[in-house]
């Protein structure tokens, strides 16, 4: 939750410096890199199904 104000401030600065179109492209590229990193992460790919993970937490 603490990252939301930082992201909003960064987006505001980018809009001021680059303009709206370039900001959308920069932020879109950043999100695409995050998605690729999560996809390539072995921990994420080997994560158990949600139901199985919940069952471990409850027991």
N, C-alpha and C positions, 0 to 999 in steps of 0.2 A: 504494500500500500504506500510505502514511502517513496516509491519510484514515480508515482503519478505526477506530483508537482515538478519533479526534475524533468520528466518527459515533456510536460506542458511548457516549462520554461525553455527547454532546448528547441521545441517546435517553434515557439515564438521568436527566438533568436534566429533560427534558420529562415523563417518567413521574412524577417527584417533584412537579413543579409542576402538571401538567394531568391526570394520571391516564392509565391505559392506553388507553382508548378515544379520548380527544382526541389522544394522542400518535400513535396509528395514523392518525388522520385528518390530522394535520399532516404527518407523514412521507409519507403517501400523496399528499397535495396537492403536496408538494415534488417527489416523484418524477414525478408527472404533469407538472409544469412543466418538469422536466429533459427528459422524453421529448418534450414539445411543442417545446422549444427545439432539440433534436437533429433532430426531424422537419422543422422549418422552416429549418434551417441549409442554405444553399446548398452548402457544402463537403461535408456529409454526403450530400445528395441527388445531387451530381455525382461522388461517389467511384467509382472504377473497381471492377469486380468483384474479389473476393479473388484469384482465380487470376491475373488480369492484374496486380494490384499485386505479387503474389509474384514473377511473372516479371520485373518491373522491378527488384526487389531483388536477384534472383539474377544478372541479366546485368550 
